[in-house]
Amino acid sequence: MDNKQMLMIPGPTPVPEPVLLALARHPISHRSDEYSAIMGEVNHNLKWLHQTENDVLVLTASGTGAMEAGIINFLSPGDRVLVGCNGKFGERWADLCAAFGLEVEKITAQWGKSIDTEQFRAKLAADTDKTIKAVIITHSETSTGVLNDLETLNRHVKEHGKALIIVDAVTSLGSVHLPIDRWGLDVVVSGSQKGYMTPPGLGFVSVSPKAWEAYQTAKLPRFYLDLGVYKKAAANNINPFTPPVNVVVALQVALRMMQAEGLDSIFARHQRLMKATREALKALSLPLFAADEVASPAITAVAPISVESEQIRSVMQQRFNIALAGGQDHLKGKIFRIGHLGFVSDRDILCLIAALEATLQELGYESLVPGVGVAAALRVMSH
Ligand SMILES: *Cc1c(COP(=O)(O)O)cnc(C)c1O
């Protein structure tokens, strides 16, 4: 029984069988009409998923490659940027900007809390000379399971008028409503291995007309990730460099499945999975790392007290073949994280919670009442 692996980490995420089968096809030429037809459909459906008429450019890169593209195409050395930092990925943005010689101002919050948008508002309002060139925010902070208040933050950025808003939507795109055009988000990055039900390999960047204007004068060096080249290629339904053809073919199938489900249903499913998971954990008296009001629909972080996180992960893996994620940086050993984004169903959550109860029992968790977690999850699902 070594083929029952269940991936409950926040990326890579589970992949449906039709997508896996598409992946197994023999590669085709990326300069063929057959490939262009596929790429054309993928480009079209990516705009649907991203709720935008902007270009959604497809890169051969992990999410971090898309993040880098989101910086170097629109900014110049010495540019002042505000970066929201309340977890590992916010810190990565700050490091990335510093590596390219930008003047970084961090707006921090404790890991597990959401960013205080008021601090952004004050900085932006004080910037009458318009020296702030961009505001960078991680929408769903995967390291802590916190969803930052992008809508409010974006309103403050729009009041400033000049700064671009650059959004890390790597685990929010496809799991929560993110109307790029309605909100006027300038640069939004994500990756195929998170909410797209597709294996790792593709990074996505959506670019607004205002961001393209900034592109004209941006002076950071760029070559492989020069988005102007991708825009030109996308207009002809091709890629500038050899794409991972199989992953693109797989994405075509995944996007068709997402269209069949519909955006509202996808978001409602993620809400339900999040709530069921959280209610089950509460019933089991396992402390949630992020409060309900700021919980990410993609991921739940748990901070157990009387049992060891790493022991839970180890038993879940060895006895049940369920992979959970650990904590990152100073949270290593302090939390474990459950990914529930992409191709995840009610059944997966029920199975996960039941296995977690068995794991707690094996570890001698004293406050365990077997079945209460599953019952709590079921209550959410039957509403
Ligand atoms: C996964 C992730 C990324 C990108 O990570 P890669 O390993 O480079 O794909 C960026 N931001 C967030 C919030 C993520 O969850």
The ligand as an SDF file (V2000), in Angstrom:
LIG
                    3D

 15 15  0  0  0  0  0  0  0  0999 V2000
    4.7140   28.8040   -2.5520 C   0  0  0  0  0  0  0  0  0  0  0  0
    4.7290   30.2650   -2.3680 C   0  0  0  0  0  0  0  0  0  0  0  0
    5.6060   31.0890   -3.0950 C   0  0  0  0  0  0  0  0  0  0  0  0
    6.5780   30.6050   -4.1210 C   0  0  0  0  0  0  0  0  0  0  0  0
    7.3580   29.5410   -3.7620 O   0  0  0  0  0  0  0  0  0  0  0  0
    8.1300   28.6750   -4.8470 P   0  0  0  0  0  0  0  0  0  0  0  0
    8.7110   27.5680   -4.0430 O   0  0  0  0  0  0  0  0  0  0  0  0
    9.1460   29.5450   -5.4620 O   0  0  0  0  0  0  0  0  0  0  0  0
    7.0990   28.2300   -5.8470 O   0  0  0  0  0  0  0  0  0  0  0  0
    5.5270   32.4640   -2.9010 C   0  0  0  0  0  0  0  0  0  0  0  0
    4.6470   32.9970   -2.0420 N   0  0  0  0  0  0  0  0  0  0  0  0
    3.7810   32.2460   -1.3410 C   0  0  0  0  0  0  0  0  0  0  0  0
    2.8070   32.9120   -0.4290 C   0  0  0  0  0  0  0  0  0  0  0  0
    3.8010   30.8490   -1.4840 C   0  0  0  0  0  0  0  0  0  0  0  0
    2.9240   30.0950   -0.8080 O   0  0  0  0  0  0  0  0  0  0  0  0
  1  2  1  0
  2  3  1  0
  2 14  2  0
  3  4  1  0
  3 10  2  0
  4  5  1  0
  5  6  1  0
  6  7  2  0
  6  8  1  0
  6  9  1  0
 10 11  1  0
 11 12  2  0
 12 13  1  0
 12 14  1  0
 14 15  1  0
M  END
$$$$
